[in-house]
Amino acid sequence: MLLIYTHKITPRLTYIMRHIFVNMLGIELEFTTKVEEFIKHTGPKITYTKQPLQNEFFIRSNELLFEQGINDVQISVGDWEGIPCFFSNGERSNIPFDIFAASFFLLARYEEYLPHVKDIHGRFSPKDSIAYQNDFLQKPVVDLWAYKLLDALKERFDDLEYRNRSYDYISVIDVATSHCYANRGIARGLAGLIMDLGTLKFKRVYERVAVRFNRLKDPYDNFAALIAMHKKYGVKCNFFFQFADYSKYDKNVSTNSIKFKSLIKYVADYVPVSLAASYSSFSNLELLKKEKSNLEEVINRPVNNSKMRYNRVDVPETYRNLIAAEFTDDYTMGYTFELGFRAGTCSPFQFYDIPLEVKQPIKVHPFAIHDYALSKIKKDNGVLQQIQRIQKDVKDVQGTLIAMFTNELLGNKDERNWLRLYEEIIKEQYVQE
């Protein structure tokens, strides 16, 4: 057991230390504010405060974990043997920066509480993040820091007990639009046909008519192929279906469609099915609960996992709503148009609510790869190489790499064959397991 001495035990401190030591490194720990108890302890121990007591393993603390609420934070990014870091803490500390305060800053999304300009959908811009501005967005720095800390502790304490974890890969399939033309009803089909004719999109006109008369398969209907792919390569996946009423930003097939419900049931027979919450339910708790309940009725089992439309997260309200709707896990933490780790980690973590100063009962599963971010890379080889670079860092810390792919893009063959490229991506995961 690892004993940590500090001058004050706070919810922030226990949250981040239990996450790093217990959840990530498998090290059991206890806290004390009593000097005598710390000195008597004969096992591994750390002092986390302003000054060391003797010559023990010492990490000088920043004030962040002992504060409440949001304060103006000055950050200067430095370097720890090739890894970006911040909250430097002087020469006397065994670690050159406060790893715990820095990890809390990223995981709790502290910067998203600070003043910033949201985009048209109310999202925090990656360009406002410390990670993007200092060129470490594509590195899971929290995990890299934790494993470097583990190495330092292993050198100091021969009897340190820890647990190895294993690398994992998960594909998230976001089905906000299950079909491009099929199962949309006569009125919506006719409106779409008139719009395509008016904008001279004759290819879409041909496809729409051919699908309508069963001469052509709907381009978005790749569900059987995806299920077979995942089974072939032994890849974990999770399908998130939108099950909501039609609106400006929610344009999936009608929830009354028997064929749509049958499709969801079919997919749920093979893989986990979760809720892709609608745009309209973002700030409407009752609607969110209704969508969850309706999807549960279709698959006849609890729906515990959520993903917000357009990856919209407004801390802490989004997670409070998800908790109130009885979700236990969320897969929204990431950026749609930038590759990388929004919360600086490739490990799932419990959400910490800063205004309430409490760890909330919902687990956040951060994704690092989104297909719309990949679409900015022109060549397929470039896409695979970029994924390999991110994957290497995740494998080095035995973390979890989550990649999100939208049903619409996987069904799009205009600029590149996304379904074929997707198979290459998951095949790479299989080969390297």
PyMOL commands that set and color helices and strands:
alter all, ss='L'
color gray80, all
select helices_A, chain A and resi 11-24+35-40+64-66+99-107+110-112+126-128+130-133+141-156+185-198+202-212+223-233+258-268+285-299+309-311+317-324+371-374+380-396+407-410+418-432
alter helices_A, ss='H'
color red, helices_A
select strands_A, chain A and resi 2-5+29-32+45-49+57-60+78-80+83-85+168-175+236-241+273-277+305-308+329-330+349-353+358-364+369-370+400-406
alter strands_A, ss='S'
color yellow, strands_A
deselect
rebuild
show_as cartoon
